[in-house]
Amino acid sequence: MNKKELVKALSEKLQVAETEALKFIDSFQGIVTQTLLQGDEVTLIGFGKFHRKKQRARIGRHPQTGDPMSIPAKYHPAFSPGKTLKDTVKQIV
């Protein structure tokens, strides 16, 4: 499901215009992004948790020359599914 399909499904579920559903989704994305930038996490009980993980600095290899290069530490967004979501998806086999 892509964003356009999600907007359509949400608008049908909530019985609102697609433009209104798009505002909901864009607002949710913005709030989660801002929260992660501040170093906090977003937890939706039963669904999951959006958080950021720190990737340690390491030595890598330049893909063309093979020379060693330093890759700095960085954060990346992560999602950990909640128990309810895991159990629901596990049943669909």
Phi and psi restraints in degrees (range 20) as a CNS / XPLOR table:
assign (resid 1 and name C) (resid 2 and name N)
       (resid 2 and name CA) (resid 2 and name C) 1.0 -99.7 20.0 2
assign (resid 2 and name N) (resid 2 and name CA)
       (resid 2 and name C) (resid 3 and name N) 1.0 -178.8 20.0 2
assign (resid 2 and name C) (resid 3 and name N)
       (resid 3 and name CA) (resid 3 and name C) 1.0 -61.9 20.0 2
assign (resid 3 and name N) (resid 3 and name CA)
       (resid 3 and name C) (resid 4 and name N) 1.0 -40.8 20.0 2
assign (resid 3 and name C) (resid 4 and name N)
       (resid 4 and name CA) (resid 4 and name C) 1.0 -62.8 20.0 2
assign (resid 4 and name N) (resid 4 and name CA)
       (resid 4 and name C) (resid 5 and name N) 1.0 -43.1 20.0 2
assign (resid 4 and name C) (resid 5 and name N)
       (resid 5 and name CA) (resid 5 and name C) 1.0 -67.9 20.0 2
assign (resid 5 and name N) (resid 5 and name CA)
       (resid 5 and name C) (resid 6 and name N) 1.0 -36.2 20.0 2
assign (resid 5 and name C) (resid 6 and name N)
       (resid 6 and name CA) (resid 6 and name C) 1.0 -64.8 20.0 2
assign (resid 6 and name N) (resid 6 and name CA)
       (resid 6 and name C) (resid 7 and name N) 1.0 -42.1 20.0 2
assign (resid 6 and name C) (resid 7 and name N)
       (resid 7 and name CA) (resid 7 and name C) 1.0 -60.4 20.0 2
assign (resid 7 and name N) (resid 7 and name CA)
       (resid 7 and name C) (resid 8 and name N) 1.0 -45.1 20.0 2
assign (resid 7 and name C) (resid 8 and name N)
       (resid 8 and name CA) (resid 8 and name C) 1.0 -63.9 20.0 2
assign (resid 8 and name N) (resid 8 and name CA)
       (resid 8 and name C) (resid 9 and name N) 1.0 -44.7 20.0 2
assign (resid 8 and name C) (resid 9 and name N)
       (resid 9 and name CA) (resid 9 and name C) 1.0 -64.2 20.0 2
assign (resid 9 and name N) (resid 9 and name CA)
       (resid 9 and name C) (resid 10 and name N) 1.0 -41.2 20.0 2
assign (resid 9 and name C) (resid 10 and name N)
       (resid 10 and name CA) (resid 10 and name C) 1.0 -66.5 20.0 2
assign (resid 10 and name N) (resid 10 and name CA)
       (resid 10 and name C) (resid 11 and name N) 1.0 -40.5 20.0 2
assign (resid 10 and name C) (resid 11 and name N)
       (resid 11 and name CA) (resid 11 and name C) 1.0 -65.3 20.0 2
assign (resid 11 and name N) (resid 11 and name CA)
       (resid 11 and name C) (resid 12 and name N) 1.0 -37.7 20.0 2
assign (resid 11 and name C) (resid 12 and name N)
       (resid 12 and name CA) (resid 12 and name C) 1.0 -69.8 20.0 2
assign (resid 12 and name N) (resid 12 and name CA)
       (resid 12 and name C) (resid 13 and name N) 1.0 -41.1 20.0 2
assign (resid 12 and name C) (resid 13 and name N)
       (resid 13 and name CA) (resid 13 and name C) 1.0 -64.9 20.0 2
assign (resid 13 and name N) (resid 13 and name CA)
       (resid 13 and name C) (resid 14 and name N) 1.0 -42.6 20.0 2
assign (resid 13 and name C) (resid 14 and name N)
       (resid 14 and name CA) (resid 14 and name C) 1.0 -91.8 20.0 2
assign (resid 14 and name N) (resid 14 and name CA)
       (resid 14 and name C) (resid 15 and name N) 1.0 -6.1 20.0 2
assign (resid 14 and name C) (resid 15 and name N)
       (resid 15 and name CA) (resid 15 and name C) 1.0 56.0 20.0 2
assign (resid 15 and name N) (resid 15 and name CA)
       (resid 15 and name C) (resid 16 and name N) 1.0 51.2 20.0 2
assign (resid 15 and name C) (resid 16 and name N)
       (resid 16 and name CA) (resid 16 and name C) 1.0 -127.5 20.0 2
assign (resid 16 and name N) (resid 16 and name CA)
       (resid 16 and name C) (resid 17 and name N) 1.0 168.1 20.0 2
assign (resid 16 and name C) (resid 17 and name N)
       (resid 17 and name CA) (resid 17 and name C) 1.0 -67.5 20.0 2
assign (resid 17 and name N) (resid 17 and name CA)
       (resid 17 and name C) (resid 18 and name N) 1.0 153.7 20.0 2
assign (resid 17 and name C) (resid 18 and name N)
       (resid 18 and name CA) (resid 18 and name C) 1.0 -62.5 20.0 2
assign (resid 18 and name N) (resid 18 and name CA)
       (resid 18 and name C) (resid 19 and name N) 1.0 -32.4 20.0 2
assign (resid 18 and name C) (resid 19 and name N)
       (resid 19 and name CA) (resid 19 and name C) 1.0 -65.4 20.0 2
assign (resid 19 and name N) (resid 19 and name CA)
       (resid 19 and name C) (resid 20 and name N) 1.0 -36.0 20.0 2
assign (resid 19 and name C) (resid 20 and name N)
       (resid 20 and name CA) (resid 20 and name C) 1.0 -68.7 20.0 2
assign (resid 20 and name N) (resid 20 and name CA)
       (resid 20 and name C) (resid 21 and name N) 1.0 -42.7 20.0 2
assign (resid 20 and name C) (resid 21 and name N)
       (resid 21 and name CA) (resid 21 and name C) 1.0 -63.0 20.0 2
assign (resid 21 and name N) (resid 21 and name CA)
       (resid 21 and name C) (resid 22 and name N) 1.0 -38.0 20.0 2
assign (resid 21 and name C) (resid 22 and name N)
       (resid 22 and name CA) (resid 22 and name C) 1.0 -63.1 20.0 2
assign (resid 22 and name N) (resid 22 and name CA)
       (resid 22 and name C) (resid 23 and name N) 1.0 -38.8 20.0 2
assign (resid 22 and name C) (resid 23 and name N)
       (resid 23 and name CA) (resid 23 and name C) 1.0 -62.5 20.0 2
assign (resid 23 and name N) (resid 23 and name CA)
       (resid 23 and name C) (resid 24 and name N) 1.0 -40.2 20.0 2
assign (resid 23 and name C) (resid 24 and name N)
       (resid 24 and name CA) (resid 24 and name C) 1.0 -61.0 20.0 2
assign (resid 24 and name N) (resid 24 and name CA)
       (resid 24 and name C) (resid 25 and name N) 1.0 -48.7 20.0 2
assign (resid 24 and name C) (resid 25 and name N)
       (resid 25 and name CA) (resid 25 and name C) 1.0 -65.6 20.0 2
assign (resid 25 and name N) (resid 25 and name CA)
       (resid 25 and name C) (resid 26 and name N) 1.0 -45.3 20.0 2
assign (resid 25 and name C) (resid 26 and name N)
       (resid 26 and name CA) (resid 26 and name C) 1.0 -62.7 20.0 2
assign (resid 26 and name N) (resid 26 and name CA)
       (resid 26 and name C) (resid 27 and name N) 1.0 -38.9 20.0 2
assign (resid 26 and name C) (resid 27 and name N)
       (resid 27 and name CA) (resid 27 and name C) 1.0 -64.9 20.0 2
assign (resid 27 and name N) (resid 27 and name CA)
       (resid 27 and name C) (resid 28 and name N) 1.0 -43.5 20.0 2
assign (resid 27 and name C) (resid 28 and name N)
       (resid 28 and name CA) (resid 28 and name C) 1.0 -60.4 20.0 2
assign (resid 28 and name N) (resid 28 and name CA)
       (resid 28 and name C) (resid 29 and name N) 1.0 -46.4 20.0 2
assign (resid 28 and name C) (resid 29 and name N)
       (resid 29 and name CA) (resid 29 and name C) 1.0 -60.2 20.0 2
assign (resid 29 and name N) (resid 29 and name CA)
       (resid 29 and name C) (resid 30 and name N) 1.0 -43.5 20.0 2
assign (resid 29 and name C) (resid 30 and name N)
       (resid 30 and name CA) (resid 30 and name C) 1.0 -63.9 20.0 2
assign (resid 30 and name N) (resid 30 and name CA)
       (resid 30 and name C) (resid 31 and name N) 1.0 -42.8 20.0 2
assign (resid 30 and name C) (resid 31 and name N)
       (resid 31 and name CA) (resid 31 and name C) 1.0 -65.4 20.0 2
assign (resid 31 and name N) (resid 31 and name CA)
       (resid 31 and name C) (resid 32 and name N) 1.0 -44.5 20.0 2
assign (resid 31 and name C) (resid 32 and name N)
       (resid 32 and name CA) (resid 32 and name C) 1.0 -63.3 20.0 2
assign (resid 32 and name N) (resid 32 and name CA)
       (resid 32 and name C) (resid 33 and name N) 1.0 -44.1 20.0 2
assign (resid 32 and name C) (resid 33 and name N)
       (resid 33 and name CA) (resid 33 and name C) 1.0 -61.1 20.0 2
assign (resid 33 and name N) (resid 33 and name CA)
       (resid 33 and name C) (resid 34 and name N) 1.0 -48.4 20.0 2
assign (resid 33 and name C) (resid 34 and name N)
       (resid 34 and name CA) (resid 34 and name C) 1.0 -61.6 20.0 2
assign (resid 34 and name N) (resid 34 and name CA)
       (resid 34 and name C) (resid 35 and name N) 1.0 -41.2 20.0 2
assign (resid 34 and name C) (resid 35 and name N)
       (resid 35 and name CA) (resid 35 and name C) 1.0 -63.0 20.0 2
assign (resid 35 and name N) (resid 35 and name CA)
       (resid 35 and name C) (resid 36 and name N) 1.0 -42.9 20.0 2
assign (resid 35 and name C) (resid 36 and name N)
       (resid 36 and name CA) (resid 36 and name C) 1.0 -66.8 20.0 2
assign (resid 36 and name N) (resid 36 and name CA)
       (resid 36 and name C) (resid 37 and name N) 1.0 -37.4 20.0 2
assign (resid 36 and name C) (resid 37 and name N)
       (resid 37 and name CA) (resid 37 and name C) 1.0 -62.7 20.0 2
assign (resid 37 and name N) (resid 37 and name CA)
       (resid 37 and name C) (resid 38 and name N) 1.0 -31.4 20.0 2
assign (resid 37 and name C) (resid 38 and name N)
       (resid 38 and name CA) (resid 38 and name C) 1.0 -80.8 20.0 2
assign (resid 38 and name N) (resid 38 and name CA)
       (resid 38 and name C) (resid 39 and name N) 1.0 -5.6 20.0 2
assign (resid 38 and name C) (resid 39 and name N)
       (resid 39 and name CA) (resid 39 and name C) 1.0 90.1 20.0 2
assign (resid 39 and name N) (resid 39 and name CA)
       (resid 39 and name C) (resid 40 and name N) 1.0 6.5 20.0 2
assign (resid 39 and name C) (resid 40 and name N)
       (resid 40 and name CA) (resid 40 and name C) 1.0 -95.3 20.0 2
assign (resid 40 and name N) (resid 40 and name CA)
       (resid 40 and name C) (resid 41 and name N) 1.0 -178.7 20.0 2
assign (resid 40 and name C) (resid 41 and name N)
       (resid 41 and name CA) (resid 41 and name C) 1.0 -131.1 20.0 2
assign (resid 41 and name N) (resid 41 and name CA)
       (resid 41 and name C) (resid 42 and name N) 1.0 158.6 20.0 2
assign (resid 41 and name C) (resid 42 and name N)
       (resid 42 and name CA) (resid 42 and name C) 1.0 -113.4 20.0 2
assign (resid 42 and name N) (resid 42 and name CA)
       (resid 42 and name C) (resid 43 and name N) 1.0 118.8 20.0 2
assign (resid 42 and name C) (resid 43 and name N)
       (resid 43 and name CA) (resid 43 and name C) 1.0 -114.5 20.0 2
assign (resid 43 and name N) (resid 43 and name CA)
       (resid 43 and name C) (resid 44 and name N) 1.0 124.6 20.0 2
assign (resid 43 and name C) (resid 44 and name N)
       (resid 44 and name CA) (resid 44 and name C) 1.0 -114.1 20.0 2
assign (resid 44 and name N) (resid 44 and name CA)
       (resid 44 and name C) (resid 45 and name N) 1.0 102.2 20.0 2
assign (resid 44 and name C) (resid 45 and name N)
       (resid 45 and name CA) (resid 45 and name C) 1.0 -52.6 20.0 2
assign (resid 45 and name N) (resid 45 and name CA)
       (resid 45 and name C) (resid 46 and name N) 1.0 128.4 20.0 2
assign (resid 45 and name C) (resid 46 and name N)
       (resid 46 and name CA) (resid 46 and name C) 1.0 88.9 20.0 2
assign (resid 46 and name N) (resid 46 and name CA)
       (resid 46 and name C) (resid 47 and name N) 1.0 -29.2 20.0 2
assign (resid 46 and name C) (resid 47 and name N)
       (resid 47 and name CA) (resid 47 and name C) 1.0 -93.6 20.0 2
assign (resid 47 and name N) (resid 47 and name CA)
       (resid 47 and name C) (resid 48 and name N) 1.0 -55.4 20.0 2
assign (resid 47 and name C) (resid 48 and name N)
       (resid 48 and name CA) (resid 48 and name C) 1.0 160.6 20.0 2
assign (resid 48 and name N) (resid 48 and name CA)
       (resid 48 and name C) (resid 49 and name N) 1.0 -173.4 20.0 2
assign (resid 48 and name C) (resid 49 and name N)
       (resid 49 and name CA) (resid 49 and name C) 1.0 -132.3 20.0 2
assign (resid 49 and name N) (resid 49 and name CA)
       (resid 49 and name C) (resid 50 and name N) 1.0 128.0 20.0 2
assign (resid 49 and name C) (resid 50 and name N)
       (resid 50 and name CA) (resid 50 and name C) 1.0 -93.0 20.0 2
assign (resid 50 and name N) (resid 50 and name CA)
       (resid 50 and name C) (resid 51 and name N) 1.0 126.9 20.0 2
assign (resid 50 and name C) (resid 51 and name N)
       (resid 51 and name CA) (resid 51 and name C) 1.0 -149.5 20.0 2
assign (resid 51 and name N) (resid 51 and name CA)
       (resid 51 and name C) (resid 52 and name N) 1.0 176.7 20.0 2
assign (resid 51 and name C) (resid 52 and name N)
       (resid 52 and name CA) (resid 52 and name C) 1.0 -117.7 20.0 2
assign (resid 52 and name N) (resid 52 and name CA)
       (resid 52 and name C) (resid 53 and name N) 1.0 144.0 20.0 2
assign (resid 52 and name C) (resid 53 and name N)
       (resid 53 and name CA) (resid 53 and name C) 1.0 -113.5 20.0 2
assign (resid 53 and name N) (resid 53 and name CA)
       (resid 53 and name C) (resid 54 and name N) 1.0 144.3 20.0 2
assign (resid 53 and name C) (resid 54 and name N)
       (resid 54 and name CA) (resid 54 and name C) 1.0 -94.5 20.0 2
assign (resid 54 and name N) (resid 54 and name CA)
       (resid 54 and name C) (resid 55 and name N) 1.0 129.0 20.0 2
assign (resid 54 and name C) (resid 55 and name N)
       (resid 55 and name CA) (resid 55 and name C) 1.0 -101.2 20.0 2
assign (resid 55 and name N) (resid 55 and name CA)
       (resid 55 and name C) (resid 56 and name N) 1.0 125.5 20.0 2
assign (resid 55 and name C) (resid 56 and name N)
       (resid 56 and name CA) (resid 56 and name C) 1.0 -69.4 20.0 2
assign (resid 56 and name N) (resid 56 and name CA)
       (resid 56 and name C) (resid 57 and name N) 1.0 158.5 20.0 2
assign (resid 56 and name C) (resid 57 and name N)
       (resid 57 and name CA) (resid 57 and name C) 1.0 -68.0 20.0 2
assign (resid 57 and name N) (resid 57 and name CA)
       (resid 57 and name C) (resid 58 and name N) 1.0 147.7 20.0 2
assign (resid 57 and name C) (resid 58 and name N)
       (resid 58 and name CA) (resid 58 and name C) 1.0 -154.8 20.0 2
assign (resid 58 and name N) (resid 58 and name CA)
       (resid 58 and name C) (resid 59 and name N) 1.0 169.9 20.0 2
assign (resid 58 and name C) (resid 59 and name N)
       (resid 59 and name CA) (resid 59 and name C) 1.0 -100.9 20.0 2
assign (resid 59 and name N) (resid 59 and name CA)
       (resid 59 and name C) (resid 60 and name N) 1.0 126.5 20.0 2
assign (resid 59 and name C) (resid 60 and name N)
       (resid 60 and name CA) (resid 60 and name C) 1.0 -117.7 20.0 2
assign (resid 60 and name N) (resid 60 and name CA)
       (resid 60 and name C) (resid 61 and name N) 1.0 -172.1 20.0 2
assign (resid 60 and name C) (resid 61 and name N)
       (resid 61 and name CA) (resid 61 and name C) 1.0 -122.5 20.0 2
assign (resid 61 and name N) (resid 61 and name CA)
       (resid 61 and name C) (resid 62 and name N) 1.0 137.1 20.0 2
assign (resid 61 and name C) (resid 62 and name N)
       (resid 62 and name CA) (resid 62 and name C) 1.0 -66.3 20.0 2
assign (resid 62 and name N) (resid 62 and name CA)
       (resid 62 and name C) (resid 63 and name N) 1.0 126.8 20.0 2
assign (resid 62 and name C) (resid 63 and name N)
       (resid 63 and name CA) (resid 63 and name C) 1.0 -63.3 20.0 2
assign (resid 63 and name N) (resid 63 and name CA)
       (resid 63 and name C) (resid 64 and name N) 1.0 -28.6 20.0 2
assign (resid 63 and name C) (resid 64 and name N)
       (resid 64 and name CA) (resid 64 and name C) 1.0 -90.2 20.0 2
assign (resid 64 and name N) (resid 64 and name CA)
       (resid 64 and name C) (resid 65 and name N) 1.0 -39.8 20.0 2
assign (resid 64 and name C) (resid 65 and name N)
       (resid 65 and name CA) (resid 65 and name C) 1.0 -101.1 20.0 2
assign (resid 65 and name N) (resid 65 and name CA)
       (resid 65 and name C) (resid 66 and name N) 1.0 -22.5 20.0 2
assign (resid 65 and name C) (resid 66 and name N)
       (resid 66 and name CA) (resid 66 and name C) 1.0 81.5 20.0 2
assign (resid 66 and name N) (resid 66 and name CA)
       (resid 66 and name C) (resid 67 and name N) 1.0 1.7 20.0 2
assign (resid 66 and name C) (resid 67 and name N)
       (resid 67 and name CA) (resid 67 and name C) 1.0 -69.2 20.0 2
assign (resid 67 and name N) (resid 67 and name CA)
       (resid 67 and name C) (resid 68 and name N) 1.0 144.1 20.0 2
assign (resid 67 and name C) (resid 68 and name N)
       (resid 68 and name CA) (resid 68 and name C) 1.0 -67.2 20.0 2
assign (resid 68 and name N) (resid 68 and name CA)
       (resid 68 and name C) (resid 69 and name N) 1.0 144.5 20.0 2
assign (resid 68 and name C) (resid 69 and name N)
       (resid 69 and name CA) (resid 69 and name C) 1.0 -144.4 20.0 2
assign (resid 69 and name N) (resid 69 and name CA)
       (resid 69 and name C) (resid 70 and name N) 1.0 151.3 20.0 2
assign (resid 69 and name C) (resid 70 and name N)
       (resid 70 and name CA) (resid 70 and name C) 1.0 -87.1 20.0 2
assign (resid 70 and name N) (resid 70 and name CA)
       (resid 70 and name C) (resid 71 and name N) 1.0 127.9 20.0 2
assign (resid 70 and name C) (resid 71 and name N)
       (resid 71 and name CA) (resid 71 and name C) 1.0 -108.9 20.0 2
assign (resid 71 and name N) (resid 71 and name CA)
       (resid 71 and name C) (resid 72 and name N) 1.0 118.3 20.0 2
assign (resid 71 and name C) (resid 72 and name N)
       (resid 72 and name CA) (resid 72 and name C) 1.0 -71.1 20.0 2
assign (resid 72 and name N) (resid 72 and name CA)
       (resid 72 and name C) (resid 73 and name N) 1.0 161.0 20.0 2
assign (resid 72 and name C) (resid 73 and name N)
       (resid 73 and name CA) (resid 73 and name C) 1.0 -66.3 20.0 2
assign (resid 73 and name N) (resid 73 and name CA)
       (resid 73 and name C) (resid 74 and name N) 1.0 149.5 20.0 2
assign (resid 73 and name C) (resid 74 and name N)
       (resid 74 and name CA) (resid 74 and name C) 1.0 -155.9 20.0 2
assign (resid 74 and name N) (resid 74 and name CA)
       (resid 74 and name C) (resid 75 and name N) 1.0 165.2 20.0 2
assign (resid 74 and name C) (resid 75 and name N)
       (resid 75 and name CA) (resid 75 and name C) 1.0 -104.0 20.0 2
assign (resid 75 and name N) (resid 75 and name CA)
       (resid 75 and name C) (resid 76 and name N) 1.0 149.2 20.0 2
assign (resid 75 and name C) (resid 76 and name N)
       (resid 76 and name CA) (resid 76 and name C) 1.0 -140.0 20.0 2
assign (resid 76 and name N) (resid 76 and name CA)
       (resid 76 and name C) (resid 77 and name N) 1.0 149.5 20.0 2
assign (resid 76 and name C) (resid 77 and name N)
       (resid 77 and name CA) (resid 77 and name C) 1.0 -70.7 20.0 2
assign (resid 77 and name N) (resid 77 and name CA)
       (resid 77 and name C) (resid 78 and name N) 1.0 148.6 20.0 2
assign (resid 77 and name C) (resid 78 and name N)
       (resid 78 and name CA) (resid 78 and name C) 1.0 -142.5 20.0 2
assign (resid 78 and name N) (resid 78 and name CA)
       (resid 78 and name C) (resid 79 and name N) 1.0 157.1 20.0 2
assign (resid 78 and name C) (resid 79 and name N)
       (resid 79 and name CA) (resid 79 and name C) 1.0 -132.5 20.0 2
assign (resid 79 and name N) (resid 79 and name CA)
       (resid 79 and name C) (resid 80 and name N) 1.0 129.3 20.0 2
assign (resid 79 and name C) (resid 80 and name N)
       (resid 80 and name CA) (resid 80 and name C) 1.0 -113.8 20.0 2
assign (resid 80 and name N) (resid 80 and name CA)
       (resid 80 and name C) (resid 81 and name N) 1.0 116.6 20.0 2
assign (resid 80 and name C) (resid 81 and name N)
       (resid 81 and name CA) (resid 81 and name C) 1.0 -66.8 20.0 2
assign (resid 81 and name N) (resid 81 and name CA)
       (resid 81 and name C) (resid 82 and name N) 1.0 146.5 20.0 2
assign (resid 81 and name C) (resid 82 and name N)
       (resid 82 and name CA) (resid 82 and name C) 1.0 -81.0 20.0 2
assign (resid 82 and name N) (resid 82 and name CA)
       (resid 82 and name C) (resid 83 and name N) 1.0 169.3 20.0 2
assign (resid 82 and name C) (resid 83 and name N)
       (resid 83 and name CA) (resid 83 and name C) 1.0 -60.7 20.0 2
assign (resid 83 and name N) (resid 83 and name CA)
       (resid 83 and name C) (resid 84 and name N) 1.0 -44.3 20.0 2
assign (resid 83 and name C) (resid 84 and name N)
       (resid 84 and name CA) (resid 84 and name C) 1.0 -61.5 20.0 2
assign (resid 84 and name N) (resid 84 and name CA)
       (resid 84 and name C) (resid 85 and name N) 1.0 -44.6 20.0 2
assign (resid 84 and name C) (resid 85 and name N)
       (resid 85 and name CA) (resid 85 and name C) 1.0 -64.1 20.0 2
assign (resid 85 and name N) (resid 85 and name CA)
       (resid 85 and name C) (resid 86 and name N) 1.0 -44.8 20.0 2
assign (resid 85 and name C) (resid 86 and name N)
       (resid 86 and name CA) (resid 86 and name C) 1.0 -61.1 20.0 2
assign (resid 86 and name N) (resid 86 and name CA)
       (resid 86 and name C) (resid 87 and name N) 1.0 -45.8 20.0 2
assign (resid 86 and name C) (resid 87 and name N)
       (resid 87 and name CA) (resid 87 and name C) 1.0 -65.3 20.0 2
assign (resid 87 and name N) (resid 87 and name CA)
       (resid 87 and name C) (resid 88 and name N) 1.0 -38.0 20.0 2
assign (resid 87 and name C) (resid 88 and name N)
       (resid 88 and name CA) (resid 88 and name C) 1.0 -66.4 20.0 2
assign (resid 88 and name N) (resid 88 and name CA)
       (resid 88 and name C) (resid 89 and name N) 1.0 -45.7 20.0 2
assign (resid 88 and name C) (resid 89 and name N)
       (resid 89 and name CA) (resid 89 and name C) 1.0 -69.9 20.0 2
assign (resid 89 and name N) (resid 89 and name CA)
       (resid 89 and name C) (resid 90 and name N) 1.0 -34.0 20.0 2
assign (resid 89 and name C) (resid 90 and name N)
       (resid 90 and name CA) (resid 90 and name C) 1.0 -62.3 20.0 2
assign (resid 90 and name N) (resid 90 and name CA)
       (resid 90 and name C) (resid 91 and name N) 1.0 -32.9 20.0 2
assign (resid 90 and name C) (resid 91 and name N)
       (resid 91 and name CA) (resid 91 and name C) 1.0 -72.2 20.0 2
assign (resid 91 and name N) (resid 91 and name CA)
       (resid 91 and name C) (resid 92 and name N) 1.0 -20.3 20.0 2
assign (resid 91 and name C) (resid 92 and name N)
       (resid 92 and name CA) (resid 92 and name C) 1.0 -88.6 20.0 2
assign (resid 92 and name N) (resid 92 and name CA)
       (resid 92 and name C) (resid 93 and name N) 1.0 81.6 20.0 2
